[in-house]
Amino acid sequence: MAKDDGGHRPPKGVQETGQRAVRWIEEGRAGKGFTDTGTHRAHQLADGEALSDEEVSKMQAYFKRHSVDKDAEGFTSGSDGFPSPGRVAWDAWGGDAGERWVRGIDV
């Protein structure tokens, strides 16, 4: 994905996922272990802020570490406990759309 002078701008699908995460966070669905970093990232993506190479690199690392979370209860819509704190966190980092987006960026 192209980088403008201000950084890497998240595509619409990533912004929409971030917006959903912000709503869930505000509703208290993120859980006790949710970090300020996750909240900040959700707001960045929701607002369509351009991300630096370093921030994209952190997103790439997040998705590599947390892809196993997709197998947990409450991750999938319609399952018990949806959205689980893990799902809220996944979406705060851009969700599946974010994972696809940053995978295509060479930083």
Stockholm file with secondary structure:
# STOCKHOLM 1.0

chainA/1-107         MAKDDGGHRPPKGVQETGQRAVRWIEEGRAGKGFTDTGTHRAHQLADGEALSDEEVSKMQAYFKRHSVDKDAEGFTSGSDGFPSPGRVAWDAWGGDAGERWVRGIDV
#=GR chainA/1-107 SS CCCBTTBBCCCHHHHHHHHHHHHHHHTTCSCTTCCHHHHHHHHHHHTTCCBCHHHHHHHHHHHHHHGGGGGSTTCSTTSTTSSCHHHHHHHHTTHHHHHHHHHTCCC
#=GC SS_cons         CCCBTTBBCCCHHHHHHHHHHHHHHHTTCSCTTCCHHHHHHHHHHHTTCCBCHHHHHHHHHHHHHHGGGGGSTTCSTTSTTSSCHHHHHHHHTTHHHHHHHHHTCCC
//
